[in-house]
Amino acid sequence: MKKGQVTIFVIIAILVIAGIIVLALAMNNKKEVGDQFKMNSNNIKAYIDSCIKETSIDGTFFIAIQGGYYKKPENSKNYLFFYIPYYWYKNKEAVPELKVLESELSSYIDDNLPGCINNLEIFKDSGYTFDLKNPSSSVKINEKNIDIEINYPIVITKGSSSIKLEQFQYSFDSDLKKAYDYSKLIIEEQKKTPNSVPLSYIISLANEKGFNFEKIYIEDDDVIYTLVFDDNKDNENKFSYAFVSDYNWKNGVNKTL
């Protein structure tokens, strides 16, 4: 083999090796960029999850104080900036179905979650762009907890990398179902004495079930009942559930049983 041919083979070998090294470095760099993007995307998802948690818990507090409603109930009493619904009105029961509470909490989440997310502005200085659609949530109120599923399409992009997040879930302990059930029991008792405050029954129920309660006499012979839940463990399970009963007491004289 001539010397010139050997030189050519050496050059080719060097170029092949160099190409392999460059390709390996490029692939490694691409992997590092991809790993970094994935890690940062996880941080963004964690931020979204924290907003879902905050909004869900705030929503539970809010609809509880309004007797299960987010938007103003059609038949309600304005008290301390809240609209508290009548559960007993003109000697008739007016307790909403449980599915109404689920729908109202879902509406609260859909309306208020984007405000917490704030278009993910907190991450935009890092070079990310986002395409966010409107959230659509589904709520299930169980005996001891609340399950929330949210369809919330979000596309995260940085450079040539992008990822789509869409389905989110959150579940937390809550006594909301208990509060709802106890209020229904109180109204069932109310039916037995339509024009009297069933105080002894409420006291007995509160002692048996482990909650506190308040009653406030207001104008028009109305009474606001508030069931107070506080397990002394965390803020997620503390709330007050309120509703109004309407009475017809002549000459301002009320009856309490």
Secondary structure per residue as TSV (DSSP state, phi and psi in degrees):
chain	resnum	aa	ss	phi	psi
A	1	M	-	360.0	133.6
A	2	K	-	-74.1	157.0
A	3	K	H	-60.5	-38.8
A	4	G	H	-63.5	-38.2
A	5	Q	H	-66.4	-39.6
A	6	V	H	-60.8	-43.4
A	7	T	H	-61.3	-42.3
A	8	I	H	-61.9	-43.8
A	9	F	H	-62.9	-37.9
A	10	V	H	-64.6	-44.3
A	11	I	H	-62.5	-43.8
A	12	I	H	-61.1	-42.9
A	13	A	H	-61.8	-41.7
A	14	I	H	-63.2	-42.8
A	15	L	H	-64.8	-39.7
A	16	V	H	-63.2	-46.0
A	17	I	H	-63.0	-43.4
A	18	A	H	-62.2	-40.3
A	19	G	H	-62.9	-40.8
A	20	I	H	-63.0	-43.3
A	21	I	H	-63.6	-45.5
A	22	V	H	-62.1	-42.8
A	23	L	H	-64.0	-41.3
A	24	A	H	-64.3	-42.4
A	25	L	H	-64.4	-40.9
A	26	A	H	-64.5	-43.4
A	27	M	H	-65.3	-39.6
A	28	N	H	-65.7	-41.7
A	29	N	H	-64.9	-40.8
A	30	K	H	-62.7	-39.9
A	31	K	H	-64.2	-42.3
A	32	E	H	-63.2	-42.2
A	33	V	H	-63.0	-43.6
A	34	G	H	-63.3	-42.2
A	35	D	H	-63.9	-41.8
A	36	Q	H	-64.5	-41.9
A	37	F	H	-63.6	-42.9
A	38	K	H	-63.5	-41.8
A	39	M	H	-63.4	-45.0
A	40	N	H	-66.5	-35.4
A	41	S	H	-63.8	-36.4
A	42	N	H	-64.4	-37.0
A	43	N	H	-64.9	-39.2
A	44	I	H	-65.0	-43.6
A	45	K	H	-61.9	-39.8
A	46	A	H	-61.9	-37.2
A	47	Y	H	-65.2	-43.6
A	48	I	H	-62.2	-43.2
A	49	D	H	-60.1	-39.2
A	50	S	H	-66.0	-35.6
A	51	C	H	-68.8	-37.8
A	52	I	H	-62.8	-43.2
A	53	K	H	-61.8	-50.6
A	54	E	H	-60.2	-46.4
A	55	T	H	-67.0	-39.4
A	56	S	H	-64.8	-44.1
A	57	I	H	-68.9	-44.1
A	58	D	H	-60.3	-40.7
A	59	G	H	-63.6	-38.1
A	60	T	H	-64.2	-44.2
A	61	F	H	-57.6	-44.7
A	62	F	H	-68.6	-48.5
A	63	I	H	-70.6	-25.8
A	64	A	H	-66.3	-46.1
A	65	I	H	-68.1	-19.8
A	66	Q	T	-104.2	30.3
A	67	G	T	59.7	29.5
A	68	G	T	101.6	2.9
A	69	Y	-	-113.2	144.5
A	70	Y	S	-95.6	-55.2
A	71	K	S	-82.2	158.8
A	72	K	-	-56.4	122.0
A	73	P	-	-65.6	149.1
A	74	E	S	-60.4	-40.8
A	75	N	S	-117.1	97.4
A	76	S	E	-148.6	170.1
A	77	K	E	-115.9	128.6
A	78	N	E	-82.4	114.8
A	79	Y	E	-142.8	119.5
A	80	L	T	52.5	46.5
A	81	F	T	71.9	7.7
A	82	F	E	-114.3	153.3
A	83	Y	E	-107.1	104.2
A	84	I	E	-98.7	124.9
A	85	P	E	-77.6	152.3
A	86	Y	E	-78.3	126.3
A	87	Y	E	-99.6	-18.0
A	88	W	E	-135.9	113.8
A	89	Y	E	-141.8	123.3
A	90	K	T	52.5	46.7
A	91	N	T	63.1	26.3
A	92	K	E	-132.7	145.6
A	93	E	E	-71.5	140.0
A	94	A	-	-136.4	32.8
A	95	V	-	-75.7	129.3
A	96	P	-	-70.9	159.3
A	97	E	-	-73.0	157.1
A	98	L	H	-59.7	-34.9
A	99	K	H	-63.1	-23.9
A	100	V	H	-67.1	-43.2
A	101	L	H	-60.8	-41.8
A	102	E	H	-63.5	-41.9
A	103	S	H	-67.3	-39.6
A	104	E	H	-67.1	-41.1
A	105	L	H	-66.3	-38.4
A	106	S	H	-60.7	-43.5
A	107	S	H	-63.9	-39.3
A	108	Y	H	-60.5	-45.9
A	109	I	H	-63.1	-46.8
A	110	D	H	-60.9	-37.3
A	111	D	H	-78.3	-33.1
A	112	N	H	-104.4	-18.8
A	113	L	H	-61.3	-44.2
A	114	P	H	-58.8	-31.0
A	115	G	H	-66.3	-36.2
A	116	C	H	-71.8	-42.6
A	117	I	H	-63.8	-39.8
A	118	N	G	53.1	44.9
A	119	N	G	56.1	19.8
A	120	L	G	56.9	35.7
A	121	E	G	-58.5	-29.6
A	122	I	G	-61.4	-22.2
A	123	F	G	-103.2	-4.9
A	124	K	G	-71.8	-26.0
A	125	D	G	-67.7	-14.5
A	126	S	G	-88.7	5.9
A	127	G	T	93.5	10.0
A	128	Y	-	-91.2	150.3
A	129	T	E	-122.5	152.5
A	130	F	E	-135.9	144.6
A	131	D	E	-122.1	108.0
A	132	L	E	-113.0	132.5
A	133	K	-	-97.5	-179.9
A	134	N	-	-79.9	139.4
A	135	P	-	-74.9	151.9
A	136	S	E	-138.0	112.8
A	137	S	E	-107.9	158.2
A	138	S	E	-129.9	130.8
A	139	V	E	-119.9	136.9
A	140	K	E	-126.8	115.2
A	141	I	E	-93.1	111.8
A	142	N	-	-101.3	179.1
A	143	E	S	-59.8	-39.8
A	144	K	S	-122.1	-6.1
A	145	N	E	-153.1	174.6
A	146	I	E	-125.1	127.9
A	147	D	E	-104.8	132.8
A	148	I	E	-128.2	129.8
A	149	E	E	-121.1	133.8
A	150	I	E	-129.4	127.2
A	151	N	E	-93.9	113.5
A	152	Y	E	-143.3	82.4
A	153	P	E	-65.1	122.4
A	154	I	E	-136.8	122.5
A	155	V	E	-104.5	123.6
A	156	I	E	-106.0	126.9
A	157	T	E	-132.5	138.6
A	158	K	E	-147.9	116.1
A	159	G	T	63.5	-127.0
A	160	S	T	-94.2	0.8
A	161	S	E	-100.3	141.2
A	162	S	E	-150.6	155.8
A	163	I	E	-147.6	146.9
A	164	K	E	-114.1	126.2
A	165	L	E	-106.3	143.5
A	166	E	E	-144.2	-49.3
A	167	Q	E	-101.9	128.4
A	168	F	E	-128.7	148.4
A	169	Q	E	-136.1	146.5
A	170	Y	E	-150.8	137.3
A	171	S	E	-136.0	137.6
A	172	F	E	-148.3	152.4
A	173	D	E	-66.7	140.9
A	174	S	-	-160.1	144.6
A	175	D	-	-98.0	17.7
A	176	L	H	-59.2	-42.2
A	177	K	H	-63.0	-40.0
A	178	K	H	-62.4	-45.9
A	179	A	H	-58.4	-43.0
A	180	Y	H	-62.7	-46.9
A	181	D	H	-63.3	-41.9
A	182	Y	H	-66.2	-37.2
A	183	S	H	-64.4	-36.8
A	184	K	H	-66.0	-38.7
A	185	L	H	-62.7	-40.2
A	186	I	H	-64.0	-41.1
A	187	I	H	-69.1	-34.7
A	188	E	H	-61.2	-40.6
A	189	E	H	-67.7	-35.8
A	190	Q	H	-59.9	-33.7
A	191	K	T	-60.2	-28.2
A	192	K	T	-73.3	-29.2
A	193	T	S	-134.7	76.1
A	194	P	T	-55.4	-27.4
A	195	N	T	-115.9	24.0
A	196	S	S	-132.1	148.2
A	197	V	B	-77.0	118.8
A	198	P	-	-81.8	59.7
A	199	L	H	-63.6	-44.7
A	200	S	H	-62.7	-37.4
A	201	Y	H	-65.5	-44.1
A	202	I	H	-63.7	-40.9
A	203	I	H	-60.7	-45.9
A	204	S	H	-63.2	-43.4
A	205	L	H	-64.6	-42.6
A	206	A	H	-63.0	-41.5
A	207	N	H	-66.0	-39.3
A	208	E	H	-70.6	-42.0
A	209	K	H	-94.4	-12.2
A	210	G	T	81.9	40.0
A	211	F	-	-128.7	164.5
A	212	N	E	-102.7	165.6
A	213	F	E	-149.8	158.6
A	214	E	E	-134.0	150.2
A	215	K	E	-131.2	137.4
A	216	I	E	-128.2	121.6
A	217	Y	E	-84.0	125.9
A	218	I	E	-126.2	-174.8
A	219	E	T	-65.8	166.5
A	220	D	T	64.7	28.3
A	221	D	T	58.0	37.8
A	222	D	E	-106.5	149.5
A	223	V	E	-129.1	128.9
A	224	I	E	-94.2	123.3
A	225	Y	E	-103.7	133.5
A	226	T	E	-127.7	119.5
A	227	L	E	-94.8	124.3
A	228	V	E	-109.7	124.9
A	229	F	E	-116.3	123.7
A	230	D	-	-151.4	102.7
A	231	D	-	-87.6	-0.3
A	232	N	S	62.1	20.4
A	233	K	S	-107.5	-49.6
A	234	D	-	-155.4	167.7
A	235	N	G	-76.9	-13.0
A	236	E	G	-70.5	-21.6
A	237	N	G	-116.6	23.1
A	238	K	-	-111.4	123.5
A	239	F	E	-165.8	168.3
A	240	S	E	-121.4	134.7
A	241	Y	E	-113.1	118.9
A	242	A	E	-120.4	149.2
A	243	F	E	-156.0	165.7
A	244	V	E	-118.6	141.9
A	245	S	E	-116.0	137.5
A	246	D	E	-104.4	131.1
A	247	Y	-	-124.7	171.1
A	248	N	-	-129.4	82.5
A	249	W	-	-98.0	117.0
A	250	K	G	-77.7	143.4
A	251	N	G	58.3	25.3
A	252	G	G	73.2	11.2
A	253	V	-	-95.3	121.9
A	254	N	-	-105.8	158.5
A	255	K	-	-113.7	132.3
A	256	T	B	-126.7	126.6
A	257	L	-	-110.0	360.0
